[in-house]
């Protein structure tokens, strides 16, 4: 599954590849797409509510990159919602990145993660 979306003048691509029941996601874009981070989320029953699924996330960042915020967020959200192992590789570079763009980016990622989960339920 491929999704293209924009935040301000920042053009991004999200690609989802299924590996059996597990998922691999790539999110790239901006002025210089690259690999800045990879996150791995592993689902488990919640600590405070055993009936609700949670996830533990491990993050590997390239030194000096902040892509881990996006990768960790998406990996945890999808893994918790789907109950599967999820990797997210991310590389977004945008010279004019600020708090407003960050907020809008995470709002769009929320919507995309929900859409991905809904589509996967139907398959």
DANORPE-V742266 format. One line per field, one symbol per residue. ss: DSSP state (H for helix, E for strand, C for the rest). Layout:
BEGIN
ss: ???
END
This chain:
BEGIN
ss: CEEEEEECCEEEEEEEEEECCEEEEEEEEECCCCCCEEEEEEEEECCCCCCCEEEEEEEEECCCCCCHHHHHHHHHHHHHHHCCCEEEEEEEECCCCCHHHHHHHHHHHHHHHHHHHHHHHHC
END
